[in-house]
């Protein structure tokens, strides 16, 4: 009967007392839009001051920044690093990375449901997934090749001595703005134009290969050619599949944290603040992750350009990248965001353990307060279950 008295007392509140509650779930039906706007900052600050909510949102911001950068620039990275076509790069991403991420989300949801994971176990699962994702990204730093030698541009990393001393381009006065690369397959040296290779004649396509254009009488090429038109292929083309497998496994491990981190938000904030907390979460993800992350990745990639094309006297498209810098800065940004995710989940686990330790301390220091409900509990159990 105690529960019924509580219900009567709660239902007997006057209309003037009921709007004093802070939660938007209780006050929203009775408030106008202007009154709700006045209450909103108070509830927003209370939600943002919650440590678990704030750390979970920061971890998801780091993960979303990583995903936004990968989704925007991973096809370009595969094209430049492994000399694959744009269609093949996008096919690899669609067939490997996206299904792996979906599978990781499903596995995370199954683990939370079947194992009945509480907040502490959810944070431990998130920490394990973030750590696995971080470890799988370490080999990516070493899966790639340096930029091959290119004749006709000023900045060339690890240039081979002697190629600049041939002097074949000086008499020709080859224009630096033209871009029609040819490749010497025997030495893997690329020339910006046939003029830079000293070529004076274009061979007929039917004489050698109908699918390619060849140039002959090239004074800068050993033997005089012929050399095919087009850039030199990467020496690391065979590493594209192992690279994508590691990226897919890393995406799966990071996606495992999706459902348990969402449960940390729902179980951490107050009942009346859950709806607003979810809205704030998605707002912060778009403002702090999906909007600035492509700009950050794009700016970092632009710093690795070796040769820019000029259009009307202004910088247009990057023709050549320093592959080592490109790989280190692109994967380094991913590694940075994954480290931030790991740090946030580690702090969440530490806070939850501290809270659990404080609760156990209260139970030990105040045994009388814990034993008192046990005496009257048998009379209240049937009504509590019914309610």
KACORDA-V922030 format. One record per pair of residues at least 12 apart in sequence whose ideal C-beta (glycine too) atoms are under 10 Angstrom apart, sorted by sequence separation. I is the first residue (numbers start at 1). GAP is how many residues later the second one is. If there is no record, write none. Layout:
# KACORDA-V922030
i,gap
I,GAP
I,GAP
This chain:
# KACORDA-V922030
i,gap
18,12
19,12
24,12
27,12
75,12
77,12
78,12
146,12
148,12
151,12
180,12
181,12
182,12
202,12
203,12
214,12
215,12
265,12
266,12
305,12
306,12
307,12
308,12
75,13
76,13
112,13
150,13
151,13
179,13
180,13
181,13
182,13
184,13
201,13
202,13
203,13
213,13
214,13
215,13
265,13
302,13
305,13
306,13
307,13
75,14
78,14
108,14
111,14
149,14
178,14
179,14
180,14
182,14
183,14
201,14
202,14
203,14
212,14
213,14
214,14
215,14
304,14
305,14
306,14
307,14
15,15
24,15
74,15
75,15
78,15
149,15
151,15
177,15
178,15
180,15
181,15
182,15
199,15
200,15
201,15
202,15
213,15
214,15
265,15
305,15
306,15
19,16
23,16
24,16
27,16
74,16
75,16
176,16
177,16
178,16
180,16
181,16
199,16
200,16
201,16
212,16
213,16
262,16
265,16
302,16
304,16
305,16
306,16
22,17
75,17
108,17
151,17
152,17
174,17
175,17
176,17
178,17
182,17
198,17
199,17
200,17
201,17
209,17
211,17
212,17
213,17
301,17
304,17
305,17
306,17
24,18
74,18
75,18
108,18
111,18
151,18
174,18
175,18
178,18
197,18
199,18
200,18
208,18
212,18
303,18
304,18
24,19
74,19
174,19
194,19
198,19
199,19
200,19
207,19
209,19
262,19
302,19
303,19
304,19
306,19
19,20
22,20
23,20
174,20
175,20
176,20
194,20
195,20
197,20
198,20
199,20
208,20
261,20
301,20
304,20
305,20
306,20
22,21
108,21
172,21
174,21
175,21
194,21
197,21
198,21
199,21
304,21
305,21
71,22
107,22
152,22
154,22
169,22
172,22
173,22
174,22
193,22
194,22
196,22
197,22
198,22
199,22
203,22
303,22
304,22
23,23
70,23
74,23
151,23
152,23
153,23
168,23
169,23
172,23
174,23
194,23
195,23
197,23
198,23
201,23
203,23
303,23
304,23
22,24
152,24
163,24
169,24
172,24
174,24
191,24
194,24
196,24
197,24
200,24
201,24
202,24
203,24
301,24
304,24
104,25
172,25
195,25
199,25
200,25
201,25
203,25
300,25
301,25
304,25
71,26
152,26
163,26
169,26
172,26
194,26
198,26
199,26
300,26
303,26
304,26
70,27
71,27
152,27
160,27
168,27
169,27
171,27
172,27
191,27
198,27
199,27
202,27
160,28
163,28
168,28
169,28
172,28
197,28
199,28
300,28
301,28
104,29
152,29
160,29
168,29
169,29
191,29
300,29
301,29
67,30
151,30
168,30
191,30
197,30
199,30
299,30
300,30
150,31
151,31
167,31
168,31
182,31
189,31
194,31
166,32
182,32
189,32
297,32
300,32
301,32
150,33
151,33
180,33
182,33
189,33
194,33
297,33
300,33
67,34
184,34
187,34
148,35
149,35
180,35
186,35
187,35
194,35
182,36
184,36
186,36
191,36
193,36
297,36
153,37
184,37
186,37
190,37
296,37
297,37
149,38
151,38
152,38
183,38
184,38
189,38
148,39
149,39
150,39
151,39
152,39
153,39
182,39
184,39
148,40
149,40
150,40
151,40
152,40
190,40
293,40
296,40
148,41
149,41
150,41
151,41
152,41
184,41
186,41
190,41
191,41
296,41
148,42
149,42
150,42
151,42
185,42
190,42
147,43
152,43
153,43
182,43
184,43
185,43
189,43
152,44
182,44
183,44
184,44
188,44
293,44
151,45
152,45
182,45
183,45
187,45
188,45
150,46
151,46
181,46
182,46
183,46
188,46
151,47
172,47
181,47
182,47
183,47
185,47
188,47
171,48
172,48
181,48
182,48
183,48
184,48
185,48
289,48
180,49
181,49
182,49
183,49
168,50
169,50
180,50
181,50
182,50
183,50
168,51
169,51
181,51
167,52
168,52
166,53
167,53
168,53
166,54
166,55
163,57
82,61
81,62
82,62
83,62
81,63
82,63
59,64
80,64
81,64
56,66
63,66
52,67
56,67
59,67
63,67
66,67
77,67
80,67
55,68
59,68
62,68
151,69
56,70
63,70
52,71
59,71
66,71
261,80
268,80
150,81
264,81
150,82
148,83
149,83
254,83
261,83
268,83
148,84
247,84
250,84
254,84
257,84
261,84
264,84
268,84
147,85
148,85
253,85
260,85
148,86
147,87
148,87
236,87
247,87
254,87
261,87
231,88
250,88
257,88
264,88
145,89
146,89
231,89
234,89
144,90
145,90
146,90
144,91
145,91
144,92
145,92
143,93
145,94
144,95
143,96
142,97
143,97
143,99
144,99
143,100
140,102
139,103
140,103
143,103
139,104
140,106
139,107
140,107
138,108
136,109
137,109
136,110
137,110
140,110
136,111
136,112
137,112
136,113
137,113
136,114
135,115
136,115
192,115
133,116
134,116
136,116
137,116
132,117
133,117
136,117
137,117
132,118
133,118
135,118
136,118
133,119
134,119
132,120
133,120
134,120
132,121
133,121
131,122
132,122
133,122
129,123
130,123
133,123
129,124
130,124
132,124
133,124
128,125
129,125
132,125
129,126
130,126
129,127
130,127
192,127
126,128
128,128
129,128
179,128
192,128
128,129
129,129
126,130
127,130
179,130
190,130
125,131
126,131
129,131
130,131
176,131
178,131
125,132
126,132
128,132
129,132
177,132
126,133
127,133
177,133
123,134
125,134
126,134
176,134
177,134
122,135
125,135
126,135
124,136
125,136
122,137
123,137
126,137
122,138
123,138
125,138
126,138
179,138
181,138
121,139
122,139
181,139
122,140
123,140
179,140
119,141
122,141
123,141
179,141
117,142
122,142
117,143
100,144
104,144
108,144
112,144
119,144
120,144
96,145
100,145
103,145
104,145
107,145
108,145
111,145
118,145
119,145
122,145
104,146
107,146
113,146
117,146
122,146
97,147
100,147
101,147
104,147
105,147
108,147
109,147
112,147
119,147
83,148
92,148
96,148
97,148
100,148
103,148
104,148
107,148
108,148
111,148
112,148
119,148
83,149
84,149
92,149
95,149
96,149
99,149
100,149
101,149
102,149
103,149
104,149
105,149
106,149
107,149
108,149
109,149
110,149
111,149
118,149
119,149
157,149
83,150
84,150
97,150
98,150
100,150
101,150
102,150
104,150
105,150
106,150
108,150
109,150
112,150
113,150
155,150
156,150
82,151
83,151
89,151
92,151
93,151
96,151
97,151
100,151
101,151
104,151
105,151
107,151
108,151
109,151
112,151
155,151
156,151
82,152
83,152
88,152
92,152
96,152
97,152
99,152
100,152
101,152
103,152
104,152
105,152
106,152
107,152
108,152
154,152
155,152
81,153
82,153
83,153
84,153
92,153
95,153
96,153
97,153
98,153
99,153
100,153
101,153
102,153
103,153
104,153
105,153
106,153
108,153
109,153
153,153
154,153
80,154
82,154
83,154
93,154
97,154
100,154
101,154
104,154
105,154
108,154
109,154
153,154
79,155
81,155
82,155
89,155
92,155
93,155
96,155
97,155
100,155
101,155
104,155
108,155
152,155
153,155
81,156
82,156
84,156
92,156
150,156
82,157
83,157
101,157
147,157
150,157
81,158
82,158
93,158
81,159
82,159
147,159
82,161
78,162
81,162
82,162
156,164
158,164
78,165
155,165
157,165
77,166
78,166
153,166
156,166
157,166
158,166
152,167
153,167
155,167
157,167
152,168
157,168
78,169
150,169
74,170
150,170
148,172
74,173
147,173
147,174
147,175
148,175
146,176
147,176
70,177
146,177
147,177
145,178
146,178
147,178
144,179
145,179
146,179
147,179
70,180
144,180
70,181
146,181
144,182
145,182
141,183
144,183
66,184
67,184
143,184
144,184
66,185
142,185
141,186
67,187
140,187
141,187
144,187
66,188
67,188
143,188
142,189
140,190
141,190
63,191
140,191
141,191
62,192
63,192
139,192
140,192
138,193
63,194
137,194
140,194
141,194
63,195
137,195
140,195
60,197
137,197
138,197
59,198
60,198
63,198
137,198
134,200
56,201
60,201
133,201
134,201
137,201
59,202
60,202
136,202
137,202
134,203
135,203
56,204
57,204
134,204
56,205
59,205
60,205
133,205
134,205
55,206
56,206
56,207
131,207
134,207
56,208
57,208
130,208
133,208
134,208
55,209
56,209
130,209
133,209
130,210
131,210
132,210
53,211
130,211
131,211
52,212
53,212
56,212
129,212
130,212
52,213
55,213
129,213
130,213
54,214
127,214
130,214
131,214
50,215
52,215
53,215
126,215
127,215
130,215
131,215
52,216
53,216
126,216
127,216
129,216
130,216
51,217
52,217
68,217
127,217
128,217
47,218
50,218
126,218
127,218
50,219
71,219
126,219
127,219
50,220
53,220
57,220
61,220
64,220
65,220
69,220
77,220
125,220
126,220
127,220
56,221
60,221
64,221
68,221
72,221
73,221
80,221
123,221
124,221
127,221
47,222
60,222
63,222
64,222
67,222
68,222
71,222
72,222
76,222
123,222
126,222
127,222
46,223
47,223
50,223
57,223
61,223
65,223
66,223
67,223
68,223
70,223
71,223
72,223
74,223
122,223
123,223
126,223
46,224
53,224
57,224
60,224
61,224
64,224
65,224
68,224
69,224
73,224
77,224
80,224
123,224
124,224
56,225
57,225
60,225
61,225
64,225
65,225
68,225
69,225
72,225
73,225
76,225
123,225
124,225
47,226
57,226
58,226
61,226
62,226
63,226
64,226
65,226
67,226
68,226
69,226
72,226
122,226
123,226
43,227
46,227
47,227
50,227
53,227
57,227
61,227
62,227
65,227
66,227
68,227
69,227
70,227
73,227
122,227
123,227
53,228
57,228
60,228
61,228
65,228
68,228
69,228
73,228
120,228
121,228
123,228
124,228
43,229
44,229
47,229
48,229
60,229
61,229
64,229
65,229
68,229
69,229
72,229
119,229
120,229
123,229
124,229
43,230
46,230
47,230
54,230
58,230
119,230
122,230
123,230
57,231
61,231
62,231
65,231
66,231
69,231
120,231
121,231
44,232
47,232
48,232
57,232
61,232
65,232
69,232
119,232
120,232
43,233
44,233
47,233
119,233
120,233
43,234
47,234
118,234
44,235
120,235
40,236
44,236
48,236
119,236
120,236
43,237
119,237
80,238
118,238
80,240
81,240
80,241
82,241
76,242
81,242
80,243
28,244
77,244
25,245
27,245
76,245
81,245
25,246
26,246
77,246
80,246
81,246
23,247
25,247
28,247
80,247
22,248
23,248
24,248
25,248
23,249
24,249
25,249
77,249
81,249
22,250
23,250
25,250
76,250
77,250
80,250
21,251
22,251
23,251
24,251
25,251
23,252
24,252
23,253
73,253
77,253
76,254
77,254
74,256
73,257
70,260
73,260
74,260
69,261
70,263
69,264
70,264
69,265
66,267
67,267
70,267
65,268
66,268
69,268
65,269
66,269
68,269
66,270
67,270
65,271
66,271
65,272
66,272
64,273
65,273
62,274
63,274
66,274
62,275
63,275
65,275
66,275
61,276
62,276
65,276
62,277
63,277
64,277
59,278
62,278
63,278
61,279
62,279
61,280
62,280
59,281
60,281
62,281
63,281
58,282
59,282
62,282
58,283
59,283
61,283
62,283
59,284
60,284
58,285
59,285
58,286
59,286
57,287
58,287
59,287
55,288
56,288
59,288
55,289
56,289
58,289
59,289
54,290
55,290
58,290
55,291
55,292
56,292
54,293
55,293
54,294
55,294
52,295
53,295
55,295
51,296
52,296
55,296
51,297
52,299
51,300
52,300
51,301
52,303
51,304
2,374
2,377
3,377
1,378
2,378
1,379
4,379
3,380
7,380
2,381
3,381
6,381
1,382
2,382
3,383
4,383
3,384
